[in-house]
Amino acid sequence: MINKIGQIMLYVNNQDEAVNFWTEKVGFSVISEENNGQGMRWIEIAPTGETETSIILHNKEFVAKMSPGLNLGTPSLMFFSENLDDLYSNLSNKNIKVGEIVNMPSGRVFNFADNEENYFAVMEKK
């Protein structure tokens, strides 16, 4: 029986730029970094203080060579924020591409893009 989501794999073209985006702009922390010395490097990140579920940044090109046919598309991730307006302003001020805040039946939501034009959503949860 599955009782929680552990890690989400995010395949990126430039791991260093992705780490910078998630840590410097979004405020995540690096939990761990591994490198097998043969080209396989992965970086585990998570929202600061949140360690239940993490994101693993993998090198898209390397994974494509190692696992042909693997779906390397960006997962549709929905993050939660207790203060959507502050987060929206913070990301906008850091020149992150953000969409409009939209009122949905489940709450207010907006999306944002990383440096590689991968889009993610944030929903207000108080």
Protein Blocks (a to p, Z undefined) as FASTA:
>chain_A
ZZbdfbdcdddfblmlmmmmmmmmnopacfbdcdehnopacdddddehiakbccddddfk
lmmmmmghiacbdcddddddfblmlmmmmmmmnopacddddddfkbccdddddfkopacd
ddddZZ
